[in-house]
Amino acid sequence: MAVISYNLLEDFPKINHDFVLTIGNFDGLHLGHQTILKKTFDIAFEKGYKKVLITFSNKPAALFEENFLNTQIFPITSKIEYFKRLGIDYIFVFEFNSNLKNLSADDFLKFLSSNSHLKDVVVGQNFTFGKGKSGNSTLLKKYFENNNVFVTIIPLLYKEGKLISSTMIRQHIISGDFLINKYLFEPFYIKGLVESGKHFGRLIEFPTANIYIYEQIIPRPAVYATITAYKKDDLNSYNYDFSMTFIGTKGEIETHIFDKNLDLYNKEIKVYFISFIRDNIKLESLAHLENLLQNDKGNIIKFFKSIDALEIGPEKFLKKISGRIFDVQF
């Protein structure tokens, strides 16, 4: 079972097994991140080491950009869950604050090397650390190999001529392009508690679950083909249903689950985004809204049918379109 710590400075020195360490934000857990993690696992298996990971509870850009907006692909709770399911032994969640921002590269390296059980380090080629990003993967390798710690630098990953990066993933999500799901460990989703809305949908037999997001990036306002997951009665697993989701200009999110009338208030749901359907348009009346929604539903069902999603079912379809090199369950 994974040990999860929010106190890196106090708990990192306490690890008393030989271990391999990887460090990164790992936002989105895309194929590039998974390549780093796979190498970490390979080293741990080959040498009998524990697997240790340091990540951040917020994006470092939050302290560097004056007009920063939260653009995390997945919230920290989702990342921790992924790491646990993958089998990381020690997960250190570190808040990127002003103290860390001002920590010199040399001091950071000295802190890591203070634990004599550190034997291997795995990072991506573009890994940086220290005040002003003064440290990089080359400096890390040089420092640790002088201290008998082996460092593996994973090259940047390109697919179809594109650099697979969190920045690229975010750009596609904002634009409403979800072909990038094939690069992610799990297709992009928004997670939140269902809150009470205006109930217009119920008047025309299109009930929606309304969620408001504060910790994740949000696609542009539009209508999307989605799959919505909600907890089963045992709370240990999810039901998955086809749905359509509307994102408004103020970031409000409403999802309509097809052919179901569920009471999801105050329950957590996950809305997986599969494809852009249409831009939002100005509504003239409630009847106009009803006709529009009926047309949207028909088009989305046709879309899912055209890509064989209806045949294999929503849960298996999500696994089919994701990009993962680890065989674990959602």
N, C-alpha and C positions, 0 to 999 in steps of 0.2 A: 504494500500500500504506500502511495506517495506521501512524502513529508512536505507539507506546504508551509512556507515561512514568509512573513512580511517584514522580517527584521534581518536583512542580509548581513549587516555589520556584526551583529551579535551571534547569529546562528551559523554562518558560513564557516567560521573557524572550528565549529564543533563537529564537522563531518569527520568521522574516524575510520572511514574505509577508503581505499584507493579509488579514485573516480576520474571520469572524463567529463569535462565541462563544455557546455555550449552557451553562448550569450546572444541575445537578440530580442527585437521587439516581436518578431514573428506574427505581425498583423496580417490576418487572412490565411495564414498557414498554407501559402501557395506552394507550387512544385519546387521552387527554389529553397524555401524553408524546409520542406520535407527532405530534400536532398541533404541538407545540413544535418537534420535529425537522423536520417538513415545512417550516415557515416558515424555519427555519435553512437548509435546503437551497435553498429558493426564493431567498433573499437571496444565497446563495453563487453560484448559477447566474446570477442576474441581473447581479451585480456582479463576477463573476470572482474571488470570495474563496475562501480555504481554509476548511474547516469544522473548528472546534475545540470540543471538549467536555470539561468538567470534571465528574467524578462522584466518588463516594465508595466506598471498599472496604468500609465498614460503615455501619450506620444511625446517624445522629446521636443517636437516642434511647438508644443504648448508653451514652452519657455523661450523660444527663439523668435516666434512670429507674433507681432503686436495684435493683429486682427485674427488670431487663430480661432478656427471653428473646429469642433470635434469631428474628426474624419476617420475615426477608428472603423475598420472593416467589421471586426467583431469585438464585443465588449470583453473585458478582462475575464469575466466569469466563464465565458465560452472558451477562451484560450486555456484557462486552467483545466477545464473539463477535458479538452483535447489532450493536453499533456498527461493527465491522469490515465486516460484510456489508452494512450500509446505506451505507457509503462515507465515514464520518467520517475526516478526514485526520489529526487529532491527538487522541488520547484521553489525558487526564490522570486517573489514578486516585489520589485523595487520601485518605489515612486520616484519618477524623474523630477527632482525638486532643485531648488537653487543650490543646495549643498553639493549635489551630484554634478550639477552644471559647472560648478567652479572647482571640482576636483581635478587635479592635474593628471595627465596620462601616467606619469611616473608613479604617483601615489596610488592610482587604481591598480596598476600592475603589482606594486609592492603588497597591496592588500590581498590580491588573489594568490600571490605566491607565498603568503604567510601560512597557508595550510599545506603542510608537507605531503598530504595525501593526494594533492592534485598531480596527475600524471600525464594527462592529455587534454588538449583544448581544440575544439572545432568551431570555426567561425566562417562566415561568408567573406568573399573577397572585398566587398564594400563596407565591412564592419569598421566603425570608428568609435572612439571613446576619448574621454578626457576633455578638459576645458577647451572650448573652441574647436572641438573635434581634432585636437592635435595628435591623437594617436590613431593608428590604423592597423590593418591586419599584418602588414610587413613589420612594423615596430613590435607588435605582439609576438610574432614568430621569433624575431631576433632576441628579444628579451628572455622569453621562456626557454629557448633552446640553449641559451647560456646558463640556464638554471635546471637543465636536465628534464625539462617538460616538453613533450613533443606537440607541435602545433600543426594542424591540418587546415589549410585554407581552401574552401570550396569555391571554384570559379563561378562567375555569374552564369545564369541559365537563360538560354534563348530558345524559343519555340516559334516556328513559323516566321522567323526573322525578327521576333519581338523579344525584348528583354523582359523576363518575368520578374516583376517587382510590385511591391505594395502600391507604389505611386501609379503605375500603369493600371492596376486593378481598380483603384479608386476613381481614376478618370473614366473608365468604362462604366462603373456603377452609377456615377453622377449623370452620365449621358443616357442611361437606360439600356445599355448594351450588356446582356448577360450571357453572351457566348463565352465570357471569361470564366464561367462556372467550371469549365473543363480544366482550369488551372488551379482550382481551389480544393482543399481537403474536403470541404463540404460546400455545396452551392450556397451562394450568398443569401443570407436571411436577416430579417429584422426581428428582434425578440423584445417583448414587452408585456405588461399587464393590460388586460382589456378593461377599458374605462367606459363610462356611460357617454353616449353620444346624443345626437338630436332625434334619433329614431325615425328619420324620414324613410329609411329603407323598409322598416316594418310596415309602414302604411301601404306599400306597394309589393309586399311579400318578398322583399330583398333585404332581410336582416343583415347587418354588418357588425363585425367586431372592431372596435375602435382602439387603437393604441397610439401612444405618444412616445417619441424616442428622444433621448437626451445624450446617449453615449455612443451613437453610431452614425456613420455616414448614411445619407438618405438619397435615393434616386430622384431624378427630377420629377416634378408634378406630371402625372400621366396615369393611364390605366394599364395594368400589367396582368399577364397570366401568371398565376402563382400556385403554390401548394402550401397549405396551412397545416401545421402540426400542433396538437394540443394533447395534454396528458390524459392517459387512460385513468380509470377509477383507482387502479392500484398505485398511481403516481410514479411508477418505475419505468414506464414506457409511453410511447406516443401513438396516437392515431394520426394518420395522414390523409388529407382530402384535397381534391382539386378545388381551386378557388380563383376569384379575381379580386384584385386589390387596386384601390384608388389612393393616390397621393395628392393632397391639396397644396395650394401655394404657400400655406403656413406650416407645412410639414405634417399635417394631420394624415393619418393612415387608417383606411377602412378596408376590411377584407370581408368578402361574401363567400361563404363556403357553399358549394353547390349542393342542392337537394338535402340540406340539413337545417334544422332550426334548433341551435344549441344555446344553452345558457353558459356563456363563458366569462361573465363579469367577474372581475378580480382574479381571473386565472391567467397564467402565463401562456402565451402562444408564440410560435415561430412561423414567420411568413417567408417562404422561399420564393425568390424572384426568378422566373423562368424566361419570360420574354416581354418586351414592350408590345402593347397593342395599339394604343392611340393616344394623342394628346388630349388634355382636358378641353372642354368647350363650354361656353356659357349656356346655362339651362334656362329655358323659357317658362317651364311649368312642371308640376309633378308628373303629368302625363308624358311630357317630353323626356323626363328622367327615366320613367318606367320603360318607354320604348327603347331608349338608349341602352339601358341595362340589359334588356332582353336580347338586343342585337349583340352587345358585348359578350354575353354569356354564350350565345350561339357561335360566335367567332372563336372564342377561347376553346370551347369544346372541340370545334373543328381543328383548331391548331394542335391540341393535345392528341387528337386522333391521328393527325398527319405525321406525328413523330413517334407513334406507337406507345405513348404514355398511358393511354386508357387501357391498352391491352396488358401491359406488364404491371400496372398499378403505381400509385404515387410514390410509395416508399422505395420500391426497387428502381423506379425511374430516377429518383434523386441520386442514388448510388451510381447509376449508369452514367449520368452526365457529369459527375464530379471528377476532379483530377486528384487521385491519391495513389501513393505507392505503398501505403500501409493497409492491410486488410483487417480493419476493425469496423464494428457496427456503429451506426449513427446513435 
